[in-house]
Amino acid sequence: AQPTLRWRLACSWPKSLDALLGPAEFFAKTVHSLSGGKFTITVHPAGELVPAYGVVDAVQNATVECCHTAPYYFFGKDDVFAIGTAIPFGLNSRQMTAWMFEGNGLKLMRDFLHSYNIINFPMGNTGAQMGGWYRKEIKSLADLKGLKMRTAGIAGKVQERLGVLTQSIPGGEIYTALEKGTIDAVEFVGPYDDSKLGFYKVAPHYYYPGWWEGSAQTDLYVNIKAYEALPAEYKAMVEAASAAAHVMMQANYDVKNPLALKQLVAAGAKLHRFPKDILEAAFREATALYGELSAKNPRWKKIYEDYIKFRAEANMWFRFAEAGFDDFIQAQKL
């Protein structure tokens, strides 16, 4: 005899980006099924209830019960938000999931988010992202000076230290800015989403790797009071459904990105690897930035120190097993 409930879930992505909106829809459908139709969660794309970047305020203030977003969009509130999605030269997607579910990540982030009246549930990951689209070829570090680029999260702070002029623009508004020349370059996600947004038509040079996003986790943010008011069974449904959506999202990207990349190249996209001097300079600047943040933000310091300790231990293993296998098999003619 459970109550009949209706929640609203606001998203940070437009309806056209199905791979990003999909996990929220999957989550809502799963909760509805598990509850026998008694717990309904309606999903609302960016702008339908609140703007793309207004979802955290909406959940915090109980305007909506929950949202699906990329936490790093809100690093302007506190740099710690960025760790919830991705920071330059951070964890890959498997490592991020391991830190969250079996390491200290989820506890640390929940402690941080409690002051915003939010409890978080990992609900998706794009996997490693691409380095973005550029009107002109980037041959060296000098070519970044004065470049106007759309980017997200704390990556913008690192890029600014390299001379890039950054802007944060919601996904649904990026193409217009690129087409009008308001920006010279854009990074978003990867081949599948990027192809839908048509960036290759204006900026054909497509770079990799996205050193600022070795993975990018998205989260379900739930208003704490709304969550605590749920019966125990409904809380279990929220946890189970978000975890299932977490797995589904990356599986979806891993299926769709390979084909999308082929199609982009056939349509004229020109693939380039970032020059070594850019990667090395970015790594130096990112490391320096993290030290500065640790010196002035104790909440950042606490979480970041645990994060990088986990990264060091994980990479010690991955360099032998995962990377060793990948290096060989990906070099073969299959």
For each residue, the residues with C-beta under 8 A, 3 or more apart:
1:
2: 35 38 39 231 233 234
3: 38 231
4: 38 39 40
5: 38 39 40 230 234
6: 40 41 42
7: 39 40 41 42 64 65 66 226
8: 41 42 44 49 64 65 66
9: 24 27 28 41 42 43 44 64 65 66 67 68 220
10: 44 46 48 49 50 54 55 58 59 64 66 67 68
11: 20 21 24 43 44 45 46 52 55 67 68 69
12: 46 52 53 55 67 68 69 70 73 170
13: 17 20 21 45 46 52 68 171 172
14: 17 21 45 46 47 52 170 171 172
15: 18 21 45
16: 172 196
17: 13 14 20 21 171 193 196 197
18: 15 21 22
19: 22 126 189 192 193 249 252 253 256
20: 11 13 17 23 124 171 189 193 218
21: 11 13 14 15 17 18 24 25 43 45 68
22: 18 19 25 26 248 249 252
23: 20 26 27 68 123 124 218 245 246 248 249
24: 9 11 21 27 28 43 68 123 220 245
25: 21 22 28 29 43
26: 22 23 29 30 241 244 245 248
27: 9 23 24 30 31 41 68 123 220 241 242 244 245
28: 9 24 25 31 32 40 41 42 43
29: 25 26 32 33
30: 26 27 33 34 237 240 241 244 245
31: 27 28 34 35 39 41 234 237 238 241
32: 28 29 35 37 39 40 41
33: 29 30 36 37
34: 30 31 39 237 240 241
35: 2 31 32 38 39 233 234 237
36: 33
37: 32 33 40
38: 2 3 4 5 35
39: 2 4 5 7 31 32 34 35 234 237
40: 4 5 6 7 28 32 37
41: 6 7 8 9 27 28 31 32 65 66
42: 6 7 8 9 28
43: 9 11 21 24 25 28 68
44: 8 9 10 11 48 49 64
45: 11 13 14 15 21 48
46: 10 11 12 13 14 51 52 170 171 172
47: 14 50 51 52 172
48: 10 44 45
49: 8 10 44 58 63 64
50: 10 47 54 55 57 58 63 64
51: 46 47 54 55 170
52: 11 12 13 14 46 47 55 73 170 171 172
53: 12 73 74 168 170
54: 10 50 51 57 58
55: 10 11 12 50 51 52 58 59 64 67 68 69 221
56: 59 60 67 69 74 77 116 118 221
57: 50 54 60 61 63
58: 10 49 50 54 55 61 63 64 67
59: 10 55 56 62 63 64 65 66 67 117 118 221 222 223
60: 56 57 116 117 118 223
61: 57 58 117
62: 59 65 117 223 225 226
63: 49 50 57 58 59
64: 7 8 9 10 44 49 50 55 58 59 67 223
65: 7 8 9 41 59 62 222 223 226
66: 7 8 9 10 41 59 220 221 222 223 226
67: 9 10 11 12 55 56 58 59 64 220 221
68: 9 10 11 12 13 21 23 24 27 43 55 123 124 218 219 220 221
69: 11 12 55 56 73 74 218 219 221
70: 12 73 85 152 153 216 217 218 219
71: 74 81 82 83 84 85 120 217 218 219 221
72: 75 81 82 84 85 86 87 152 153 154 216
73: 12 52 53 69 70 81 85 152 153 168
74: 53 56 69 71 77 78 81
75: 72 78 79 80 81 82 153 154
76:
77: 56 74 81 116
78: 74 75 81 112 297 299 300
79: 75 82 154 293 297 300
80: 75 83 84 109 112 297 299 300 303
81: 71 72 73 74 75 77 78 84 85
82: 71 72 75 79 85 86 87 153 154
83: 71 80 87 90 109 300 303 304 307
84: 71 72 80 81 109 120 217 219
85: 70 71 72 73 81 82 153 213 216 217 218 219
86: 72 82 90 91 96 153 155 212 213 214 215 216 217
87: 72 82 83 90 153 154 155 212 286 290
88: 154 155 158 211 212 282 283 286
89: 211 212 214 282 283 286 287
90: 83 86 87 96 214 215 307 311
91: 86 95 96 99 214 215 307 310 311 314
92: 95 96 127 128 214 215 318
93: 96 97 125 126 127 128 214 215 217 250
94: 97 98 322
95: 91 92 98 99 215 310 311 314 315 318
96: 86 90 91 92 93 99 100 105 125 215 217
97: 93 94 100 101 122 125 217 246
98: 94 95 101 102 103 310 314
99: 91 95 96 102 103 104 105 307 310 314
100: 96 97 103 105 106 109 122 217
101: 97 98 105 106 122
102: 98 99
103: 98 99 100 306 310
104: 99 107 108 306 310
105: 96 99 100 101 108 109 306 307 310
106: 100 101 109 110 120 122
107: 104 110 111
108: 104 105 111 112 302 303 306
109: 80 83 84 100 105 106 112 113 120 303
110: 106 107 113 114 119 120
111: 107 108 114
112: 78 80 108 109 115 299 303
113: 109 110 116 118 119 120 221
114: 110 111 117 118 119 224
115: 112
116: 56 60 77 113
117: 59 60 61 62 114 223 224 225
118: 56 59 60 113 114 221 222 223 224
119: 110 113 114 221 222 224 227
120: 71 84 106 109 110 113 219 220 221 222
121: 219 220 222 238 239 242 243
122: 97 100 101 106 125 217 219 220 242 243 246
123: 23 24 27 68 218 219 220 242 245 246 249
124: 20 23 68 217 218 245 246 248 249 250
125: 93 96 97 122 215 216 217 218 246 249 250
126: 19 93 129 189 190 213 215 216 218 249 250 253
127: 92 93 190 215 216 250 253 254 257
128: 92 93 190 209 210 213 214 215
129: 126 187 189 190 210 212 213 215 216
130: 187 189 190 191 194 206 207 208 209 210
131: 187 206 207 208 209 210 211 274
132: 149 151 185 186 187 188 206 207 210
133: 178 185 186 187 194 199 200 202 203 204 205 206 207
134: 137 138 147 184 185 203 205 207
135: 184 185 202 203 204 205
136: 143 184 205
137: 134 143 205 270 272
138: 134 143 144 205 207 272 274 275 278
139: 143 275
140: 143 275 277 278
141: 144 162 275 277 278 281
142: 145
143: 136 137 138 139 140 147
144: 138 141 147 159 162 163 164 278
145: 142 163
146: 163 165
147: 134 143 144 163 164 165 184 185
148: 164 165 167 182 183 184 185
149: 132 159 164 165 166 167 183 184 185 186 187
150: 166 167 168 169 174 177 178 183 185 186 187 188
151: 132 155 156 159 164 166 167 168 186 187 212
152: 70 72 73 155 156 168 187
153: 70 72 73 75 82 85 86 87 156 212 213
154: 72 75 79 82 87 88 157 158 212 289
155: 86 87 88 151 152 158 159 187 212 213
156: 151 152 153 159 160 164 166 168
157: 154 160 161 289
158: 88 154 155 161 162 212 282 285 286 289
159: 144 149 151 155 156 162 164 166 212 282
160: 156 157 163 164 165 166
161: 157 158 285 288 289
162: 141 144 158 159 278 281 282 285
163: 144 145 146 147 160
164: 144 147 148 149 151 156 159 160
165: 146 147 148 149 160
166: 149 150 151 156 159 160
167: 148 149 150 151 177 182 183
168: 53 73 150 151 152 156
169: 150 173 174 177 183
170: 12 14 46 51 52 53 173 174
171: 13 14 17 20 46 52 174 188 193 197
172: 13 14 16 46 47 52
173: 169 170 176 177
174: 150 169 170 171 177 178 183 186 188 197 199
175: 178 179 197 198 199 202
176: 173 179 180
177: 150 167 169 173 174 180 182 183 186
178: 133 150 174 175 181 182 183 186 199 202 203
179: 175 176 202
180: 176 177
181: 178 184
182: 148 167 177 178
183: 148 149 150 167 169 174 177 178 186
184: 134 135 136 147 148 149 181 203
185: 132 133 134 135 147 148 149 150 203
186: 132 133 149 150 151 174 177 178 183 199 203
187: 129 130 131 132 133 149 150 151 152 155 210 212
188: 132 150 171 174 193 194 197 199
189: 19 20 126 129 130 192 193 194 216
190: 126 127 128 129 130 193 194 210 253 257 260
191: 130 194 195 256 257 258 260 261 263 264
192: 19 189 195 196 253 256 257 260
193: 17 19 20 171 188 189 190 196 197
194: 130 133 188 189 190 191 197 199 200 206 260 264
195: 191 192 198 200 260 263 264
196: 16 17 192 193
197: 17 171 174 175 188 193 194
198: 175 195 201 202
199: 133 174 175 178 186 188 194 202 203
200: 133 194 195 203 204 206 264 267 268 269
201: 198
202: 133 135 175 178 179 198 199
203: 133 134 135 178 184 185 186 199 200
204: 133 135 200 268 269 270
205: 133 134 135 136 137 138 270 272
206: 130 131 132 133 194 200 264 269 270 271 272
207: 130 131 132 133 134 138 271 272 273 274
208: 130 131 271 272 273 274
209: 128 130 131 214 273 274
210: 128 129 130 131 132 187 190 213 214
211: 88 89 131 214 274 279 282 283
212: 86 87 88 89 129 151 153 154 155 158 159 187 282
213: 85 86 126 128 129 153 155 210 216
214: 86 89 90 91 92 93 128 209 210 211
215: 86 90 91 92 93 95 96 125 126 127 128 129
216: 70 72 85 86 125 126 127 129 189 213
217: 70 71 84 85 86 93 96 97 100 122 124 125
218: 20 23 68 69 70 71 85 123 124 125 126 249
219: 68 69 70 71 84 85 120 121 122 123
220: 9 24 27 66 67 68 120 121 122 123 238 242 245
221: 55 56 59 66 67 68 69 71 113 118 119 120
222: 59 65 66 118 119 120 121 226 227 238
223: 59 60 62 64 65 66 117 118 226 227
224: 114 117 118 119 227 228
225: 62 117 228 229
226: 7 62 65 66 222 223 229 230
227: 119 222 223 224 230 235 238
228: 224 225
229: 225 226
230: 5 226 227 234 235 238
231: 2 3 234 235
232: 235 236
233: 2 35 236 237
234: 2 5 31 35 39 230 231 237 238
235: 227 230 231 232 238 239
236: 232 233 239 240
237: 30 31 34 35 39 233 234 240 241
238: 31 121 220 222 227 230 234 235 241 242
239: 121 235 236 242 243
240: 30 34 236 237 243 244
241: 26 27 30 31 34 237 238 244 245
242: 27 121 122 123 220 238 239 245 246
243: 121 122 239 240 246 247
244: 26 27 30 240 241 247 248
245: 23 24 26 27 30 123 124 220 241 242 248 249
246: 23 97 122 123 124 125 242 243 249 250
247: 243 244 250 251
248: 22 23 26 124 244 245 251 252
249: 19 22 23 123 124 125 126 218 245 246 252 253
250: 93 124 125 126 127 246 247 253 254
251: 247 248 254 255
252: 19 22 248 249 255 256
253: 19 126 127 190 192 249 250 256 257
254: 127 250 251 257 258
255: 251 252 258
256: 19 191 192 252 253 259 260
257: 127 190 191 192 253 254 260 261
258: 191 254 255 261 262
259: 256 262 263
260: 190 191 192 194 195 256 257 263 264
261: 191 257 258 264 265
262: 258 259 265 266
263: 191 195 259 260 266 267
264: 191 194 195 200 206 260 261 267 269
265: 261 262 268 269 271
266: 262 263
267: 200 263 264
268: 200 204 265
269: 200 204 206 264 265
270: 137 204 205 206
271: 206 207 208 265
272: 137 138 205 206 207 208
273: 207 208 209
274: 131 138 207 208 209 211 278 279
275: 138 139 140 141 278 279
276: 279 280
277: 140 141 280 281
278: 138 140 141 144 162 274 275 281 282
279: 211 274 275 276 282 283
280: 276 277 283 284
281: 141 162 277 278 284 285
282: 88 89 158 159 162 211 212 278 279 285 286
283: 88 89 211 279 280 286 287
284: 280 281 287 288
285: 158 161 162 281 282 288 289
286: 87 88 89 158 282 283 289 290
287: 89 283 284 290 291
288: 161 284 285 291 292
289: 154 157 158 161 285 286 292 293
290: 87 286 287 293 294 304 308
291: 287 288 294 295
292: 288 289 295 296
293: 79 289 290 296 297 300 301 304
294: 290 291 297 300 301 304 305
295: 291 292 301
296: 292 293
297: 78 79 80 293 294 300 301
298: 301 302
299: 78 80 112 302 303
300: 78 79 80 83 293 294 297 303 304
301: 293 294 295 297 298 304 305
302: 108 298 299 305 306
303: 80 83 108 109 112 299 300 306 307
304: 83 290 293 294 300 301 307 308
305: 294 301 302 308 309
306: 103 104 105 108 302 303 309 310
307: 83 90 91 99 105 303 304 310 311
308: 290 304 305 311 312
309: 305 306 312 313
310: 91 95 98 99 103 104 105 306 307 313 314
311: 90 91 95 307 308 314 315
312: 308 309 315 316
313: 309 310 316 317
314: 91 95 98 99 310 311 317 318
315: 95 311 312 318 319
316: 312 313 319 320
317: 313 314 320 321 322
318: 92 95 314 315 321 322 323
319: 315 316 322 323 324
320: 316 317 323 324
321: 317 318 324 325
322: 94 317 318 319 325 326
323: 318 319 320 326 327
324: 319 320 321 327 328
325: 321 322 328 329
326: 322 323 329 330
327: 323 324 330 331
328: 324 325 331 332
329: 325 326 332 334
330: 326 327
331: 327 328
332: 328 329
333:
334: 329
